[in-house]
Amino acid sequence: MARSQDHRALPAGLLASAEWQEACRSRDFARIFRLVKVKAGIYPSRVAALCGMTPSRVGEIMAGRRGLAHIDVIERVADGLRIPGAMLGLAHRPWEIPAFSITEERPPEPLPAVPREPQRTETAEELDDLLALVDGRASRSTLTALRSSVQDYWRRDNAHGGATLRPAVVGHLRYVGRLLDTAEAGLRHDLQGVAAELARLSGWAYFDARQYSTARTYFTQALKLSHTQGDSLFMANVLSCMSLLATYDGNPNDAVALACRAQDAARAAGEQPLVMSMLHLREAFAHAALRDAQACHQAVDRSRAQYERSRGYEAEAPDWVQYFDETKLLVDTGIAYARLGEPARAEPLIAEGLRRENTDQQRGRAFHAYWLASAQLQLGKLDEACTSAGLALGLAAAIDSPRVSGHVQELHRRMLPYAREAPVLAFEQRMREALG
C-alpha cells in the first residue's frame, strides 16, 4: 500500500487533553479517530489516506467493529497522524527525532591524559602499574572500594565543582582499565560497570570545565562500555549527559535527538518513571534552546506526569537518578522556562527551588542563582537580579567550576546596559573583589 501522506501536526490542545491521552494510553483507536475528526477536522477518508488504510476499514474501527493490534499498523497510524510515539507506548518516531548535525560525524578524539605535572606524571603512572602488579587480581572488596570512591567523587563534584577532581577520576579510570585486563570472568561485568561510571564522571568533570570536545570523548567511552554490558538504563543516563552537553555546545537539534534516544533506551529497560521524568526535562531544555514553546511545554508536562507516577517508588530507581527529587524537578522546570524566554513562569519556580535546596550543594545553588538572576533581569527587576547574581558570584568564588563562572561573567555582560545603576555598580565591585 502507498506510504502515508504528510500533514501538519495535530493541534496542541488535542494532544494535551485528558481524553486524548487516555485514548492513546489504552490504544482506543475508535476514540482516537473520532477525536481526530471532531477536534482536528481530519475526516475518515483523509485518515485512511494518511495511514495507508482503506476508508471502509477506518469506518469499521470507528464503529467499534474492528480493532488494531498489529504493531506495524499502529506505527503507521502514529506516523500518518503525527501522534508522538510515547503516547502510544512506542519508541520515538523518526520524524520526532532531528537528524544529527554533521559535527557528530567527526572521528572521536584520543583519550586525554591527566593534566601534565612534568616531574610527577610518569612516576605516578609507573606507581599505578606497580601497585596493579602487587595487587594481582581484583576482588569483591576492590569493587566495594571503587564504588565508594565513585560516590565520593560525585558528592565532592556537586559541593565543590569538578575541575580539581579530573586528574583523580581519570587516573581511577585507567586503574580500572588495567584491572580489567586480569580480572576473573565473574568480576569483569561489575568492573565494566564501574569503568562506565568513571568514564561518565570524567566526561561530566570536563563538561563542567567547559572542555566540551574532551567531555564528549569520555561520554562516548561510557556509552560503549554500557553498551557492551547491555545496560540500556545506564546508556540512557549517558545519552542524557550528552544531550545537555549538546545544548550547551550550541547544537540543540542534536540535544533533542539524544534526549529522545535516551528515553527510548530507558523505556527498553522497563518501567522507570523517575528516570523518564529527568529525561523529559533534558528534552525540554533542548526544545527551549530551539525556542519551540509547544514542544518544550509538552516535554515539561510529560516530566511532571512521570514524576507523579514515581512517588512512593523512588527507592526502586537507580542510584544515579536519586538526586532528581521534587526540588530538582521544580528548579529544572523553571530553568527550562527561563531558557525558553518565559521569565514570569521561571522566577517563582527557581526561587522556591533555591529556598528548599541543601546549602551544601554549592555548585547547584550557584547555577540556580544564575538562572534566577537571568529571569529577573528579563523581567526588568534589576535590584532582585543583582541580589541573585551576587549570590551566584559568592558561591562561584567558593567552588572550582568554569561552567558556573562563565555563567556569572555572561550575566555581567548582560548587565552592561545598566552599568550606571547603583545595584549594578555594587555587583561590579563585588566581582572585582572576587576576582582579586
C-alpha positions as CSV (number, residue, x, y, z in Angstrom):
1,M,0.0,0.0,0.0
2,A,1.2,3.5,-0.7
3,R,3.1,5.3,2.0
4,S,1.1,7.7,4.2
5,Q,1.0,11.3,3.1
6,D,2.3,14.1,5.2
7,H,0.1,16.5,7.1
8,R,0.7,19.2,9.8
9,A,0.9,18.3,13.5
10,L,-2.3,17.6,15.4
11,P,-3.5,20.6,17.5
12,A,-1.6,21.1,20.7
13,G,-4.9,21.4,22.6
14,L,-5.9,18.0,21.4
15,L,-2.6,16.4,22.3
16,A,-2.7,17.9,25.8
17,S,-6.4,16.9,26.5
18,A,-7.0,14.2,29.1
19,E,-9.5,12.4,26.8
20,W,-6.9,12.1,24.0
21,Q,-4.1,11.0,26.4
22,E,-6.4,8.3,27.9
23,A,-7.4,7.1,24.4
24,C,-3.8,6.8,23.4
25,R,-2.8,5.1,26.6
26,S,-5.4,2.4,26.1
27,R,-4.9,2.3,22.3
28,D,-8.6,3.0,21.8
29,F,-8.3,3.8,18.1
30,A,-12.1,4.2,17.7
31,R,-11.9,7.1,20.1
32,I,-8.7,8.4,18.6
33,F,-10.1,8.5,15.1
34,R,-13.3,10.2,16.4
35,L,-11.3,12.9,18.2
36,V,-9.1,13.4,15.2
37,K,-12.3,14.0,13.1
38,V,-14.0,16.4,15.7
39,K,-11.0,18.2,17.1
40,A,-8.6,18.3,14.1
41,G,-11.1,18.2,11.2
42,I,-9.4,15.2,9.7
43,Y,-12.2,13.1,8.2
44,P,-12.2,9.2,7.9
45,S,-11.3,9.3,4.2
46,R,-8.2,11.5,5.0
47,V,-7.3,9.3,7.9
48,A,-7.3,6.3,5.6
49,A,-5.1,8.1,3.1
50,L,-2.6,9.2,5.8
51,C,-2.4,5.9,7.5
52,G,-2.3,3.6,4.4
53,M,-5.7,2.0,5.1
54,T,-9.0,1.7,3.3
55,P,-11.9,4.0,4.2
56,S,-14.1,1.0,5.0
57,R,-11.5,-0.3,7.5
58,V,-11.3,3.1,9.2
59,G,-15.1,3.2,9.3
60,E,-15.2,-0.3,10.9
61,I,-12.7,0.8,13.6
62,M,-14.6,4.0,14.4
63,A,-17.8,1.9,14.7
64,G,-16.1,-0.5,17.1
65,R,-16.4,-3.5,14.8
66,R,-12.7,-3.8,14.3
67,G,-9.6,-3.1,16.3
68,L,-5.9,-2.6,15.7
69,A,-3.4,-4.9,17.3
70,H,-0.5,-5.4,14.8
71,I,2.4,-3.2,15.8
72,D,3.2,-2.3,12.2
73,V,-0.2,-0.8,11.6
74,I,-0.2,1.0,14.9
75,E,3.2,2.6,13.9
76,R,1.7,3.5,10.6
77,V,-1.2,5.3,12.3
78,A,1.3,7.1,14.6
79,D,3.3,8.3,11.6
80,G,0.4,9.2,9.4
81,L,-1.4,11.2,12.1
82,R,1.8,12.5,13.7
83,I,0.9,11.0,17.1
84,P,4.1,11.1,19.3
85,G,5.4,7.6,19.8
86,A,5.5,7.8,23.6
87,M,1.7,8.5,23.7
88,L,1.1,5.1,22.2
89,G,3.8,3.3,24.1
90,L,6.1,3.2,21.1
91,A,9.7,4.4,20.6
92,H,10.1,7.9,19.4
93,R,9.1,8.0,15.7
94,P,11.8,9.0,13.1
95,W,10.0,12.3,12.4
96,E,10.2,13.3,16.1
97,I,14.0,13.0,16.2
98,P,16.0,15.6,14.4
99,A,18.9,14.4,12.3
100,F,22.3,14.7,13.9
101,S,24.3,17.6,12.6
102,I,27.5,16.9,10.6
103,T,29.6,17.8,13.6
104,E,28.6,14.5,15.2
105,E,30.4,12.7,12.3
106,R,33.8,13.9,13.3
107,P,36.0,11.0,14.5
108,P,36.4,10.7,18.2
109,E,39.4,12.4,19.7
110,P,42.1,10.4,21.5
111,L,41.5,10.0,25.2
112,P,43.1,12.9,27.1
113,A,45.9,12.4,29.5
114,V,45.8,13.5,33.1
115,P,46.9,17.2,33.2
116,R,50.7,17.4,33.0
117,E,52.9,17.6,36.0
118,P,56.3,17.2,34.4
119,Q,58.3,15.7,37.3
120,R,55.4,13.6,38.6
121,T,53.0,12.3,35.9
122,E,55.2,9.5,34.7
123,T,56.2,8.4,38.2
124,A,52.5,8.3,39.2
125,E,51.6,6.1,36.3
126,E,54.5,3.8,36.9
127,L,53.5,3.5,40.6
128,D,49.9,2.6,39.5
129,D,51.3,-0.1,37.3
130,L,53.5,-1.5,40.1
131,L,50.6,-1.5,42.5
132,A,48.4,-3.3,40.0
133,L,51.1,-6.0,39.7
134,V,51.3,-6.3,43.5
135,D,47.5,-6.3,44.0
136,G,47.1,-9.1,41.4
137,R,43.5,-9.7,40.5
138,A,40.6,-7.6,41.5
139,S,38.4,-8.8,44.3
140,R,34.9,-8.1,45.6
141,S,36.4,-5.7,48.2
142,T,38.2,-3.9,45.3
143,L,34.7,-3.3,43.7
144,T,33.3,-2.1,47.0
145,A,36.2,0.4,47.4
146,L,35.9,1.6,43.8
147,R,32.1,2.2,44.1
148,S,32.6,4.1,47.3
149,S,35.2,6.3,45.6
150,V,32.8,7.0,42.7
151,Q,30.0,8.0,45.2
152,D,32.5,10.3,47.0
153,Y,33.6,11.9,43.7
154,W,30.0,12.7,42.8
155,R,29.4,14.3,46.3
156,R,32.6,16.4,46.0
157,D,31.7,17.4,42.4
158,N,28.4,18.7,43.5
159,A,29.8,20.5,46.5
160,H,33.0,22.0,45.0
161,G,32.9,21.6,41.2
162,G,34.7,19.0,39.1
163,A,37.9,20.8,38.0
164,T,40.2,19.6,40.8
165,L,38.7,16.0,40.6
166,R,39.6,15.4,37.0
167,P,43.2,14.0,37.5
168,A,42.0,11.6,40.2
169,V,38.9,10.4,38.3
170,V,40.8,9.9,35.0
171,G,43.6,8.1,37.0
172,H,41.0,5.8,38.6
173,L,39.5,5.1,35.2
174,R,43.0,4.0,33.9
175,Y,43.4,1.8,37.0
176,V,40.1,0.0,36.4
177,G,41.2,-0.5,32.8
178,R,44.3,-2.3,34.0
179,L,42.3,-4.4,36.4
180,L,40.0,-5.5,33.6
181,D,43.0,-7.0,31.8
182,T,43.5,-9.6,34.5
183,A,40.0,-9.8,36.1
184,E,38.3,-13.1,36.5
185,A,35.2,-13.6,34.4
186,G,32.9,-13.2,37.4
187,L,34.2,-9.7,38.2
188,R,34.6,-8.4,34.6
189,H,30.9,-7.4,34.3
190,D,30.9,-5.4,37.5
191,L,34.3,-3.8,36.7
192,Q,33.0,-2.7,33.3
193,G,30.1,-1.0,35.2
194,V,32.5,0.9,37.4
195,A,34.6,1.8,34.4
196,A,31.4,3.2,32.6
197,E,30.5,5.2,35.7
198,L,34.1,6.6,35.9
199,A,34.1,7.5,32.2
200,R,30.8,9.3,32.6
201,L,32.1,11.1,35.7
202,S,35.3,12.1,33.7
203,G,33.0,13.4,30.9
204,W,31.0,15.4,33.4
205,A,34.1,16.9,35.0
206,Y,35.3,18.1,31.6
207,F,31.9,19.3,30.8
208,D,31.9,21.4,34.0
209,A,35.3,22.7,32.8
210,R,33.7,23.8,29.5
211,Q,36.0,21.4,27.6
212,Y,33.2,20.0,25.5
213,S,35.2,18.1,23.0
214,T,37.1,16.1,25.6
215,A,33.9,15.6,27.6
216,R,32.2,14.1,24.5
217,T,35.1,11.7,24.1
218,Y,34.6,10.3,27.7
219,F,30.9,10.2,27.3
220,T,31.3,8.1,24.2
221,Q,33.6,5.8,26.1
222,A,31.0,5.4,28.8
223,L,28.3,4.7,26.2
224,K,30.4,2.0,24.6
225,L,31.1,0.3,28.0
226,S,27.5,0.3,29.0
227,H,26.5,-1.0,25.5
228,T,29.0,-3.8,25.9
229,Q,27.3,-4.7,29.2
230,G,23.8,-4.5,27.7
231,D,22.9,-1.9,30.3
232,S,20.1,0.1,28.5
233,L,19.3,2.2,31.6
234,F,22.9,3.4,32.1
235,M,23.1,4.1,28.3
236,A,20.0,6.4,28.8
237,N,21.9,8.1,31.6
238,V,25.0,8.8,29.4
239,L,22.8,9.9,26.5
240,S,21.1,12.4,28.8
241,C,24.5,13.9,29.7
242,M,25.4,14.1,26.0
243,S,22.1,15.9,25.3
244,L,22.9,18.5,28.0
245,L,26.4,18.9,26.5
246,A,24.9,19.4,23.0
247,T,22.5,22.1,24.4
248,Y,25.5,24.0,25.9
249,D,27.6,23.4,22.8
250,G,25.1,25.2,20.6
251,N,23.6,22.0,18.9
252,P,20.0,22.0,20.2
253,N,18.8,19.7,17.4
254,D,21.3,17.1,18.4
255,A,20.3,17.7,22.0
256,V,16.7,16.8,21.2
257,A,17.8,13.7,19.3
258,L,20.0,12.5,22.1
259,A,17.3,13.1,24.8
260,C,14.8,11.1,22.7
261,R,17.2,8.3,22.2
262,A,17.8,8.3,25.9
263,Q,14.1,7.9,26.6
264,D,13.9,5.0,24.1
265,A,16.8,3.3,25.9
266,A,15.2,3.8,29.3
267,R,11.8,2.5,28.0
268,A,13.5,-0.6,26.7
269,A,14.8,-1.3,30.2
270,G,11.3,-1.3,31.7
271,E,9.2,1.0,33.8
272,Q,11.4,3.7,35.4
273,P,9.2,6.8,35.8
274,L,11.8,8.8,37.8
275,V,14.4,8.3,35.1
276,M,11.8,9.2,32.4
277,S,10.9,12.4,34.4
278,M,14.5,13.5,34.3
279,L,14.9,12.6,30.7
280,H,11.8,14.5,29.6
281,L,13.3,17.7,31.3
282,R,16.5,17.2,29.4
283,E,14.4,17.2,26.2
284,A,12.6,20.3,27.4
285,F,16.0,22.1,27.8
286,A,16.8,21.3,24.2
287,H,13.4,22.5,22.9
288,A,13.8,25.7,24.9
289,A,17.1,26.3,23.2
290,L,15.3,26.0,19.9
291,R,12.6,28.4,21.1
292,D,10.0,25.7,20.4
293,A,7.5,26.6,23.1
294,Q,4.9,23.9,22.3
295,A,7.4,21.1,22.3
296,C,9.1,22.4,25.5
297,H,5.8,22.7,27.4
298,Q,4.8,19.2,26.3
299,A,8.1,17.8,27.5
300,V,7.7,19.5,30.8
301,D,4.1,18.1,31.2
302,R,5.4,14.6,30.5
303,S,8.1,15.1,33.1
304,R,5.6,16.1,35.7
305,A,3.3,13.2,34.9
306,Q,6.2,10.7,35.2
307,Y,7.3,12.2,38.4
308,E,3.8,11.8,39.9
309,R,3.9,8.2,38.8
310,S,7.3,7.7,40.6
311,R,6.0,8.8,44.0
312,G,6.5,6.1,46.6
313,Y,8.8,4.1,44.3
314,E,11.9,6.4,44.3
315,A,13.9,3.8,46.1
316,E,13.5,1.4,43.2
317,A,15.2,3.8,40.8
318,P,18.9,3.5,40.1
319,D,21.3,5.4,42.4
320,W,22.4,7.8,39.7
321,V,19.0,9.4,39.4
322,Q,18.2,9.7,43.1
323,Y,19.3,13.3,43.0
324,F,16.2,14.1,40.9
325,D,13.7,14.9,43.7
326,E,10.8,17.3,43.8
327,T,13.0,20.3,44.4
328,K,15.1,19.4,41.3
329,L,12.0,18.9,39.2
330,L,10.8,22.4,40.3
331,V,14.0,24.2,39.7
332,D,14.8,22.5,36.4
333,T,11.3,23.3,35.1
334,G,12.0,26.9,36.0
335,I,15.3,26.8,34.1
336,A,13.5,25.3,31.0
337,Y,11.1,28.3,31.1
338,A,14.0,30.7,31.5
339,R,15.8,29.2,28.5
340,L,12.6,29.5,26.6
341,G,12.2,33.2,27.4
342,E,9.3,32.9,29.8
343,P,10.8,34.6,32.9
344,A,7.4,35.2,34.7
345,R,6.9,31.4,34.8
346,A,10.5,30.7,35.6
347,E,11.2,33.1,38.5
348,P,8.9,31.7,41.2
349,L,9.9,28.1,40.5
350,I,13.6,28.7,40.6
351,A,13.2,30.9,43.7
352,E,11.3,28.2,45.5
353,G,13.9,25.6,44.5
354,L,16.7,27.7,45.9
355,R,14.8,28.1,49.1
356,R,14.4,24.4,49.5
357,E,17.9,23.3,48.4
358,N,20.5,22.0,50.8
359,T,23.1,24.6,51.4
360,D,25.9,22.0,50.9
361,Q,25.0,21.8,47.2
362,Q,27.1,24.8,46.4
363,R,27.6,24.3,42.7
364,G,23.9,23.6,42.1
365,R,22.9,26.6,44.1
366,A,25.3,28.8,42.2
367,F,23.9,27.6,38.9
368,H,20.3,28.1,40.0
369,A,21.1,31.5,41.4
370,Y,22.4,32.5,38.0
371,W,19.2,31.3,36.3
372,L,17.1,33.2,38.9
373,A,19.1,36.4,38.2
374,S,18.7,35.8,34.5
375,A,14.9,35.5,34.8
376,Q,14.7,38.6,37.0
377,L,16.8,40.6,34.5
378,Q,14.5,39.6,31.7
379,L,11.6,40.9,33.9
380,G,13.3,44.2,34.5
381,K,13.8,43.5,38.2
382,L,17.2,45.0,38.4
383,D,17.6,45.1,42.2
384,E,16.5,41.5,42.6
385,A,18.6,40.3,39.6
386,C,21.7,41.9,41.2
387,T,21.0,40.3,44.5
388,S,20.6,36.9,42.9
389,A,23.7,37.5,40.8
390,G,25.6,38.4,44.0
391,L,24.6,35.0,45.5
392,A,25.8,33.2,42.3
393,L,29.0,35.1,42.4
394,G,29.7,34.3,46.1
395,L,29.0,30.6,45.6
396,A,31.0,30.5,42.3
397,A,34.0,32.0,44.1
398,A,33.9,29.1,46.6
399,I,33.9,26.3,44.1
400,D,36.0,25.3,41.0
401,S,33.5,25.2,38.2
402,P,34.4,27.1,35.0
403,R,30.9,26.5,33.8
404,V,29.3,28.4,36.7
405,S,32.0,31.1,36.5
406,G,31.3,31.5,32.8
407,H,27.6,32.0,33.5
408,V,28.3,34.7,36.1
409,Q,30.5,36.5,33.6
410,E,27.8,36.2,30.9
411,L,25.3,37.7,33.4
412,H,27.7,40.7,34.0
413,R,27.9,41.3,30.2
414,R,24.1,41.4,30.0
415,M,24.0,44.0,32.8
416,L,26.2,46.4,30.8
417,P,23.3,48.5,29.5
418,Y,22.5,49.3,33.2
419,A,26.1,50.0,34.1
420,R,25.3,53.3,35.7
421,E,22.6,51.9,38.0
422,A,23.6,51.6,41.7
423,P,22.7,47.9,42.0
424,V,24.9,47.0,39.0
425,L,27.8,49.2,40.3
426,A,27.6,47.3,43.6
427,F,27.6,44.0,41.8
428,E,30.6,45.0,39.7
429,Q,32.5,46.0,42.8
430,R,31.8,42.5,44.3
431,M,33.1,41.0,41.0
432,R,36.3,42.9,41.2
433,E,36.8,41.8,44.8
434,A,36.0,38.2,44.0
435,L,38.4,38.1,41.0
436,G,41.1,39.6,43.1
